[in-house]
Amino acid sequence: MGKKRYFLSLTGRRFLLLLALVSCQALAEDAHSMNLQQLTQELRAQNPQFMQAEQGRLQIAAQIPQALAWDRPMVGMEQTPIPHGNLSRSQGTSYRLTQTMSFPGKKQLAADILQSQADSAGAQIDGLYVQLLAQLKTQYYQLLALQKQEQINQDTIARLEQLKQVAKVRYANNAAAFVDYMNAQVAQGSAENDIFQTRRQIAVAQQSINSLIGRNPVQPLLVQAQETGELDLRPLFELLDEAQGRHPALRDSAFQLEAAQKNVALAKKAYYPDMQLILTKISDHPPYGMAGNAYGLEVDLVLPTWFFQSEKAGVNAANAGMISAQAGTEVAWRQVQLEIANAYSQVQQVVSEKALLEQRRLPEARAAYRLALHSYANNAGDFNGLLLAQQNLRDTELAAAHIEGGLAQAIAALDASVGRGED
């Protein structure tokens, strides 16, 4: 009776696992399947952070024509004198058109500063894209690794089923204890439980990818593995040279320095006077008449402040901003160098670990399992040793899947540190 309850519980567990796998398969069939290139296109087109950043850049660019435009003209009318405050008895009427003009070069410098700021915003958008693309690649390769881990667990269940059958045959021939069968069953149940955990991790990775590409996080998603060529790890100094010309953070700091330098030039132009032109038409038919051909012209100079106190302070502030921007470019370059060096060493480490796994650990684990299974099937081996060999093989296969995904993620991090966008 105990055995019947035991096998009944096993049957129930199999049913639950089969039901879960069928449900996952149904979701996968309904999901929209995309490869990395398609995910990248969705990221650029749908991620709301790009829309927000692009509108910020357009907002700055829209100020450039405003900076170049002439100052607003001012139109006025003067009645003088007005005897006893009676406007209808005004003895003189004049109409004025006043136009303020900046010293030559001031408006162009202001527009150039805004252009540099817009270029800086564009570089920041490129930096945002590089950053989000690295996150997308990380989630993508992690998802592929989790899917491979799920397949490894399914293969483990199949191997343990084989072990159960071998133990069952030996038990029927009085060559092994029933506990061997039960131990294999316990190990199989553990592998089944790992599948459920892996499926949960897969769902989290899918939700993260959906969020990055601007979709509903719970929307079904199925990713396709994309073939990658052999790793061509260029020398570190070449990557540093490449980053100098393309990294968005470096271009951003360069544009900020350019804006700061032009701001210094604009601050120095504050020493030069602006001009105000006033054109007056004098009417001989007050208070509202326009008749008459008498005109007046007035030219005013808007001089700097007494002893140039305000102008000196403006130049000092602009110089401080330029020195800060120069330091910022140096900080940005040092940070990029550090990121590239760290990412480069991480790739080298993962490459070494992957080579060790593929060349030694994985072949040895497979050979040990085959030898242990052959020995046990021929009544010459210990079942605990066979279970240990199977567990070592499973752990090594999972490590290989983890290392493979880790290498792809490390390469994505290295690309991001150099400032690469789409391949």
NUGU-183417 format. One record per residue (C-alpha): x, y negated, z negated; residue number from 1; chain. Coordinates in steps of 0.02 Angstrom, whole numbers, m for minus. Example, Ala and Ser with C-alpha at 12.3 -4.5 7.8 and 13.67 -1.06 7.14 Angstrom:
REC; 615; 225; m390; 1; A
REC; 684; 53; m357; 2; A
//
This chain:
REC; 0; 0; 0; 1; A
REC; 145; m116; m39; 2; A
REC; 221; m84; 131; 3; A
REC; 57; m123; 218; 4; A
REC; 44; m291; 129; 5; A
REC; 226; m325; 172; 6; A
REC; 205; m291; 357; 7; A
REC; 42; m389; 357; 8; A
REC; 130; m543; 290; 9; A
REC; 261; m523; 425; 10; A
REC; 127; m514; 557; 11; A
REC; 48; m674; 490; 12; A
REC; 215; m763; 496; 13; A
REC; 243; m707; 675; 14; A
REC; 72; m772; 721; 15; A
REC; 109; m943; 644; 16; A
REC; 275; m954; 733; 17; A
REC; 197; m902; 898; 18; A
REC; 57; m1028; 873; 19; A
REC; 183; m1167; 838; 20; A
REC; 287; m1125; 991; 21; A
REC; 132; m1118; 1102; 22; A
REC; 76; m1287; 1035; 23; A
REC; 247; m1362; 1067; 24; A
REC; 245; m1291; 1243; 25; A
REC; 73; m1368; 1274; 26; A
REC; 135; m1537; 1216; 27; A
REC; 289; m1520; 1325; 28; A
REC; 181; m1486; 1477; 29; A
REC; 80; m1644; 1442; 30; A
REC; 235; m1748; 1406; 31; A
REC; 314; m1862; 1533; 32; A
REC; 481; m1785; 1580; 33; A
REC; 625; m1907; 1607; 34; A
REC; 812; m1896; 1627; 35; A
REC; 938; m2019; 1556; 36; A
REC; 936; m2131; 1709; 37; A
REC; 747; m2147; 1702; 38; A
REC; 752; m2181; 1515; 39; A
REC; 881; m2317; 1547; 40; A
REC; 769; m2401; 1675; 41; A
REC; 623; m2396; 1554; 42; A
REC; 732; m2470; 1418; 43; A
REC; 778; m2620; 1525; 44; A
REC; 603; m2648; 1589; 45; A
REC; 495; m2616; 1436; 46; A
REC; 595; m2651; 1279; 47; A
REC; 517; m2807; 1199; 48; A
REC; 684; m2866; 1130; 49; A
REC; 742; m2902; 1307; 50; A
REC; 587; m3002; 1343; 51; A
REC; 613; m3105; 1186; 52; A
REC; 797; m3136; 1222; 53; A
REC; 766; m3179; 1405; 54; A
REC; 634; m3307; 1358; 55; A
REC; 759; m3386; 1238; 56; A
REC; 884; m3402; 1380; 57; A
REC; 753; m3477; 1495; 58; A
REC; 707; m3600; 1360; 59; A
REC; 886; m3663; 1356; 60; A
REC; 899; m3667; 1546; 61; A
REC; 740; m3770; 1557; 62; A
REC; 824; m3908; 1456; 63; A
REC; 960; m3935; 1587; 64; A
REC; 852; m4037; 1709; 65; A
REC; 787; m4136; 1560; 66; A
REC; 965; m4180; 1511; 67; A
REC; 1005; m4240; 1688; 68; A
REC; 844; m4339; 1709; 69; A
REC; 843; m4528; 1694; 70; A
REC; 785; m4601; 1530; 71; A
REC; 603; m4648; 1522; 72; A
REC; 567; m4823; 1590; 73; A
REC; 472; m4945; 1482; 74; A
REC; 342; m5067; 1549; 75; A
REC; 286; m5216; 1448; 76; A
REC; 190; m5380; 1458; 77; A
REC; 228; m5540; 1365; 78; A
REC; 112; m5687; 1334; 79; A
REC; 198; m5843; 1269; 80; A
REC; 158; m5966; 1204; 81; A
REC; m20; m5935; 1145; 82; A
REC; m94; m6095; 1073; 83; A
REC; m192; m6067; 915; 84; A
REC; m186; m5878; 945; 85; A
REC; m309; m5890; 1090; 86; A
REC; m250; m5765; 1221; 87; A
REC; m356; m5843; 1358; 88; A
REC; m257; m6005; 1339; 89; A
REC; m88; m5922; 1359; 90; A
REC; 32; m6036; 1450; 91; A
REC; 152; m5904; 1512; 92; A
REC; 141; m5722; 1567; 93; A
REC; 283; m5605; 1611; 94; A
REC; 292; m5421; 1653; 95; A
REC; 446; m5319; 1611; 96; A
REC; 520; m5156; 1673; 97; A
REC; 658; m5091; 1558; 98; A
REC; 774; m4949; 1607; 99; A
REC; 910; m4878; 1495; 100; A
REC; 1060; m4796; 1581; 101; A
REC; 1191; m4691; 1495; 102; A
REC; 1375; m4717; 1527; 103; A
REC; 1427; m4618; 1682; 104; A
REC; 1467; m4437; 1641; 105; A
REC; 1370; m4424; 1478; 106; A
REC; 1216; m4340; 1550; 107; A
REC; 1319; m4221; 1655; 108; A
REC; 1419; m4167; 1503; 109; A
REC; 1258; m4140; 1405; 110; A
REC; 1191; m4033; 1548; 111; A
REC; 1355; m3936; 1558; 112; A
REC; 1344; m3899; 1372; 113; A
REC; 1168; m3831; 1394; 114; A
REC; 1226; m3727; 1543; 115; A
REC; 1364; m3650; 1436; 116; A
REC; 1238; m3613; 1300; 117; A
REC; 1123; m3530; 1429; 118; A
REC; 1270; m3426; 1492; 119; A
REC; 1307; m3380; 1311; 120; A
REC; 1127; m3324; 1289; 121; A
REC; 1143; m3220; 1448; 122; A
REC; 1299; m3136; 1379; 123; A
REC; 1205; m3101; 1218; 124; A
REC; 1067; m3017; 1320; 125; A
REC; 1199; m2908; 1403; 126; A
REC; 1268; m2867; 1231; 127; A
REC; 1095; m2820; 1171; 128; A
REC; 1076; m2706; 1321; 129; A
REC; 1243; m2621; 1287; 130; A
REC; 1195; m2597; 1105; 131; A
REC; 1021; m2527; 1141; 132; A
REC; 1089; m2418; 1281; 133; A
REC; 1213; m2342; 1159; 134; A
REC; 1070; m2307; 1038; 135; A
REC; 968; m2229; 1178; 136; A
REC; 1112; m2117; 1231; 137; A
REC; 1142; m2065; 1051; 138; A
REC; 960; m2016; 1028; 139; A
REC; 955; m1932; 1198; 140; A
REC; 1106; m1822; 1168; 141; A
REC; 1050; m1786; 991; 142; A
REC; 882; m1729; 1058; 143; A
REC; 967; m1614; 1184; 144; A
REC; 1076; m1543; 1045; 145; A
REC; 923; m1511; 937; 146; A
REC; 835; m1424; 1081; 147; A
REC; 988; m1315; 1102; 148; A
REC; 989; m1278; 916; 149; A
REC; 809; m1222; 931; 150; A
REC; 857; m1104; 1071; 151; A
REC; 1002; m1037; 966; 152; A
REC; 882; m1002; 822; 153; A
REC; 767; m910; 941; 154; A
REC; 915; m808; 1003; 155; A
REC; 959; m773; 822; 156; A
REC; 784; m708; 790; 157; A
REC; 801; m593; 941; 158; A
REC; 970; m528; 877; 159; A
REC; 899; m499; 704; 160; A
REC; 754; m404; 782; 161; A
REC; 883; m292; 863; 162; A
REC; 968; m270; 695; 163; A
REC; 802; m222; 617; 164; A
REC; 774; m89; 747; 165; A
REC; 949; m18; 720; 166; A
REC; 922; m19; 531; 167; A
REC; 753; 64; 556; 168; A
REC; 830; 203; 659; 169; A
REC; 966; 232; 530; 170; A
REC; 837; 230; 390; 171; A
REC; 735; 361; 483; 172; A
REC; 891; 468; 494; 173; A
REC; 929; 442; 309; 174; A
REC; 1088; 352; 359; 175; A
REC; 1042; 184; 282; 176; A
REC; 934; 111; 145; 177; A
REC; 773; 20; 180; 178; A
REC; 850; m133; 101; 179; A
REC; 952; m156; 261; 180; A
REC; 790; m179; 356; 181; A
REC; 725; m300; 224; 182; A
REC; 886; m402; 225; 183; A
REC; 874; m420; 413; 184; A
REC; 692; m472; 392; 185; A
REC; 738; m604; 263; 186; A
REC; 873; m674; 379; 187; A
REC; 747; m677; 521; 188; A
REC; 623; m773; 414; 189; A
REC; 758; m900; 373; 190; A
REC; 793; m924; 559; 191; A
REC; 606; m948; 590; 192; A
REC; 600; m1080; 454; 193; A
REC; 749; m1168; 536; 194; A
REC; 648; m1179; 697; 195; A
REC; 510; m1274; 608; 196; A
REC; 638; m1394; 534; 197; A
REC; 721; m1418; 702; 198; A
REC; 554; m1453; 784; 199; A
REC; 525; m1591; 656; 200; A
REC; 695; m1667; 696; 201; A
REC; 655; m1656; 881; 202; A
REC; 492; m1750; 851; 203; A
REC; 585; m1888; 757; 204; A
REC; 712; m1905; 898; 205; A
REC; 573; m1914; 1027; 206; A
REC; 486; m2049; 927; 207; A
REC; 647; m2149; 917; 208; A
REC; 673; m2138; 1105; 209; A
REC; 493; m2189; 1139; 210; A
REC; 514; m2340; 1026; 211; A
REC; 675; m2392; 1114; 212; A
REC; 597; m2385; 1287; 213; A
REC; 443; m2483; 1234; 214; A
REC; 319; m2339; 1226; 215; A
REC; 202; m2279; 1089; 216; A
REC; 314; m2182; 968; 217; A
REC; 192; m2036; 957; 218; A
REC; 172; m2022; 1145; 219; A
REC; 231; m1851; 1208; 220; A
REC; 403; m1853; 1285; 221; A
REC; 508; m1721; 1370; 222; A
REC; 687; m1759; 1419; 223; A
REC; 789; m1674; 1553; 224; A
REC; 971; m1632; 1532; 225; A
REC; 1079; m1732; 1650; 226; A
REC; 1239; m1659; 1716; 227; A
REC; 1397; m1752; 1670; 228; A
REC; 1563; m1739; 1754; 229; A
REC; 1724; m1689; 1670; 230; A
REC; 1788; m1808; 1539; 231; A
REC; 1915; m1930; 1610; 232; A
REC; 1985; m2015; 1455; 233; A
REC; 2088; m2161; 1517; 234; A
REC; 2234; m2230; 1415; 235; A
REC; 2187; m2346; 1273; 236; A
REC; 2275; m2498; 1346; 237; A
REC; 2173; m2483; 1506; 238; A
REC; 2012; m2484; 1406; 239; A
REC; 2070; m2639; 1313; 240; A
REC; 2108; m2727; 1477; 241; A
REC; 1937; m2679; 1544; 242; A
REC; 1851; m2744; 1388; 243; A
REC; 1935; m2914; 1405; 244; A
REC; 1846; m2944; 1569; 245; A
REC; 1676; m2867; 1538; 246; A
REC; 1631; m2856; 1353; 247; A
REC; 1476; m2965; 1321; 248; A
REC; 1539; m3020; 1149; 249; A
REC; 1699; m3088; 1226; 250; A
REC; 1604; m3177; 1365; 251; A
REC; 1485; m3247; 1236; 252; A
REC; 1627; m3317; 1131; 253; A
REC; 1710; m3388; 1288; 254; A
REC; 1549; m3481; 1336; 255; A
REC; 1531; m3546; 1158; 256; A
REC; 1710; m3611; 1164; 257; A
REC; 1674; m3693; 1331; 258; A
REC; 1521; m3779; 1259; 259; A
REC; 1621; m3837; 1108; 260; A
REC; 1758; m3911; 1219; 261; A
REC; 1630; m4006; 1322; 262; A
REC; 1548; m4064; 1163; 263; A
REC; 1713; m4143; 1112; 264; A
REC; 1721; m4234; 1279; 265; A
REC; 1542; m4294; 1256; 266; A
REC; 1580; m4354; 1080; 267; A
REC; 1727; m4457; 1146; 268; A
REC; 1615; m4539; 1275; 269; A
REC; 1514; m4611; 1132; 270; A
REC; 1650; m4746; 1123; 271; A
REC; 1590; m4810; 1292; 272; A
REC; 1436; m4923; 1298; 273; A
REC; 1271; m4877; 1376; 274; A
REC; 1178; m5005; 1480; 275; A
REC; 1002; m5073; 1480; 276; A
REC; 928; m5159; 1631; 277; A
REC; 773; m5270; 1613; 278; A
REC; 681; m5337; 1765; 279; A
REC; 554; m5474; 1729; 280; A
REC; 418; m5548; 1840; 281; A
REC; 352; m5716; 1782; 282; A
REC; 172; m5755; 1827; 283; A
REC; 105; m5931; 1848; 284; A
REC; m74; m5873; 1820; 285; A
REC; m86; m5823; 1637; 286; A
REC; m147; m5728; 1547; 287; A
REC; m167; m5581; 1668; 288; A
REC; m120; m5646; 1838; 289; A
REC; 17; m5570; 1946; 290; A
REC; 41; m5716; 2064; 291; A
REC; 207; m5804; 2074; 292; A
REC; 379; m5762; 2139; 293; A
REC; 487; m5803; 1989; 294; A
REC; 593; m5659; 1927; 295; A
REC; 717; m5629; 1788; 296; A
REC; 857; m5502; 1768; 297; A
REC; 937; m5453; 1604; 298; A
REC; 1081; m5332; 1578; 299; A
REC; 1120; m5271; 1402; 300; A
REC; 1261; m5163; 1337; 301; A
REC; 1228; m5042; 1196; 302; A
REC; 1392; m5054; 1102; 303; A
REC; 1469; m4927; 983; 304; A
REC; 1447; m4953; 797; 305; A
REC; 1554; m5075; 699; 306; A
REC; 1731; m5007; 679; 307; A
REC; 1678; m4848; 772; 308; A
REC; 1630; m4761; 610; 309; A
REC; 1489; m4657; 686; 310; A
REC; 1589; m4615; 842; 311; A
REC; 1742; m4559; 742; 312; A
REC; 1634; m4447; 635; 313; A
REC; 1554; m4372; 792; 314; A
REC; 1724; m4333; 869; 315; A
REC; 1784; m4256; 706; 316; A
REC; 1630; m4146; 698; 317; A
REC; 1652; m4094; 880; 318; A
REC; 1836; m4053; 851; 319; A
REC; 1790; m3946; 701; 320; A
REC; 1662; m3854; 807; 321; A
REC; 1793; m3823; 941; 322; A
REC; 1920; m3755; 816; 323; A
REC; 1784; m3643; 744; 324; A
REC; 1741; m3580; 919; 325; A
REC; 1925; m3545; 954; 326; A
REC; 1936; m3444; 795; 327; A
REC; 1775; m3356; 845; 328; A
REC; 1850; m3297; 1008; 329; A
REC; 1998; m3225; 914; 330; A
REC; 1885; m3139; 788; 331; A
REC; 1778; m3067; 928; 332; A
REC; 1931; m2998; 1019; 333; A
REC; 2001; m2918; 860; 334; A
REC; 1832; m2840; 824; 335; A
REC; 1820; m2770; 1000; 336; A
REC; 1997; m2700; 987; 337; A
REC; 1953; m2615; 822; 338; A
REC; 1791; m2541; 890; 339; A
REC; 1880; m2473; 1044; 340; A
REC; 2021; m2398; 942; 341; A
REC; 1900; m2313; 821; 342; A
REC; 1788; m2248; 961; 343; A
REC; 1940; m2188; 1059; 344; A
REC; 2010; m2089; 911; 345; A
REC; 1837; m2016; 879; 346; A
REC; 1826; m1952; 1057; 347; A
REC; 2000; m1876; 1043; 348; A
REC; 1952; m1788; 881; 349; A
REC; 1790; m1717; 950; 350; A
REC; 1879; m1659; 1109; 351; A
REC; 2004; m1563; 1002; 352; A
REC; 1866; m1486; 896; 353; A
REC; 1769; m1436; 1051; 354; A
REC; 1921; m1354; 1128; 355; A
REC; 1953; m1255; 968; 356; A
REC; 1772; m1197; 962; 357; A
REC; 1761; m1145; 1144; 358; A
REC; 1934; m1066; 1157; 359; A
REC; 1947; m977; 989; 360; A
REC; 1806; m985; 863; 361; A
REC; 1659; m946; 978; 362; A
REC; 1742; m800; 1071; 363; A
REC; 1804; m729; 905; 364; A
REC; 1631; m743; 826; 365; A
REC; 1550; m655; 974; 366; A
REC; 1680; m517; 974; 367; A
REC; 1661; m493; 785; 368; A
REC; 1473; m478; 800; 369; A
REC; 1483; m353; 943; 370; A
REC; 1609; m248; 847; 371; A
REC; 1506; m253; 686; 372; A
REC; 1346; m205; 780; 373; A
REC; 1432; m62; 870; 374; A
REC; 1507; 3; 709; 375; A
REC; 1343; m5; 613; 376; A
REC; 1244; 76; 754; 377; A
REC; 1369; 220; 751; 378; A
REC; 1357; 242; 562; 379; A
REC; 1531; 173; 536; 380; A
REC; 1498; m2; 470; 381; A
REC; 1422; m93; 324; 382; A
REC; 1258; m186; 352; 383; A
REC; 1312; m333; 247; 384; A
REC; 1463; m352; 358; 385; A
REC; 1350; m349; 510; 386; A
REC; 1236; m482; 435; 387; A
REC; 1388; m588; 395; 388; A
REC; 1453; m570; 573; 389; A
REC; 1282; m619; 641; 390; A
REC; 1274; m770; 525; 391; A
REC; 1450; m824; 574; 392; A
REC; 1403; m811; 758; 393; A
REC; 1246; m914; 729; 394; A
REC; 1340; m1047; 631; 395; A
REC; 1475; m1055; 764; 396; A
REC; 1347; m1073; 904; 397; A
REC; 1259; m1212; 808; 398; A
REC; 1427; m1296; 779; 399; A
REC; 1464; m1285; 965; 400; A
REC; 1296; m1365; 1007; 401; A
REC; 1329; m1500; 877; 402; A
REC; 1504; m1533; 945; 403; A
REC; 1441; m1543; 1124; 404; A
REC; 1311; m1671; 1076; 405; A
REC; 1437; m1760; 966; 406; A
REC; 1559; m1777; 1110; 407; A
REC; 1425; m1855; 1221; 408; A
REC; 1378; m1975; 1081; 409; A
REC; 1561; m2019; 1051; 410; A
REC; 1584; m2058; 1236; 411; A
REC; 1428; m2167; 1230; 412; A
REC; 1500; m2260; 1081; 413; A
REC; 1665; m2283; 1174; 414; A
REC; 1573; m2352; 1326; 415; A
REC; 1480; m2473; 1213; 416; A
REC; 1641; m2530; 1129; 417; A
REC; 1714; m2571; 1300; 418; A
REC; 1555; m2663; 1349; 419; A
REC; 1493; m2545; 1483; 420; A
REC; 1311; m2545; 1530; 421; A
REC; 1240; m2426; 1658; 422; A
REC; 1364; m2306; 1735; 423; A
//
